Amino acid sequence: MTCDLTLRDVRSVARIVNLAHRFNCRTTHIAVQADATVTARFAFAGPEVALSRLRAQIDRILAYEANPT
């Protein structure tokens, strides 16, 4: 699974990597550029169920960043 993300908080990169580890997914690639916004490209490998759960959590992080209130 690959993800191209635009984030507001660079700490979200660490959160995503930690979630991948928690769901027993391997992080096979990370590329991050932190300017005014953070752009990140991740690649993960693992069981389909675990990747699906990871993607759901990433979507929650993105939703929170879009509307932090």
C-alpha positions in Angstrom: 0.0 0.0 0.0 1.3 3.4 -0.8 0.1 6.8 0.5 0.8 10.3 -0.8 -0.2 12.6 2.0 -0.3 16.3 2.8 -0.1 17.0 6.5 -0.1 20.0 8.7 1.9 18.6 11.5 5.2 16.9 11.0 4.6 14.8 14.1 1.9 13.0 12.2 4.7 11.2 10.2 5.9 9.6 13.4 2.3 8.7 14.4 1.8 6.9 11.1 5.0 5.0 11.4 4.1 4.0 14.9 0.7 2.9 13.8 2.2 0.7 11.1 4.4 -1.0 13.7 1.4 -1.5 16.0 -0.6 -3.1 13.2 2.4 -5.4 12.3 2.9 -3.7 8.9 6.4 -3.0 7.5 7.2 0.5 6.5 9.2 -0.1 3.2 9.6 3.5 2.1 9.2 7.0 3.6 10.0 10.3 1.8 9.1 13.5 3.7 9.4 17.2 2.7 8.6 19.7 5.4 8.0 23.2 4.3 4.9 25.3 5.1 3.0 22.0 4.8 4.4 18.5 5.1 4.2 16.2 2.1 4.9 12.6 2.7 5.0 9.4 0.7 4.8 6.1 2.5 4.9 2.5 1.3 3.7 -0.3 3.7 3.7 -4.1 3.4 1.7 -6.6 5.4 -1.4 -8.6 5.7 -4.5 -7.1 3.9 -6.5 -6.8 7.1 -3.7 -5.0 8.9 -3.2 -2.6 5.9 -6.9 -1.9 5.8 -6.9 -1.0 9.5 -3.8 1.1 9.1 -5.4 3.0 6.2 -8.5 3.7 8.3 -6.3 5.2 11.0 -4.4 7.3 8.5 -7.7 8.6 7.2 -8.7 9.5 10.8 -5.4 11.4 11.2 -6.1 13.3 8.0 -9.7 14.1 9.0 -8.5 15.4 12.4 -5.9 17.6 10.7 -8.5 19.0 8.3 -10.8 19.9 11.1 -9.0 20.0 14.5 -12.0 21.4 16.4 
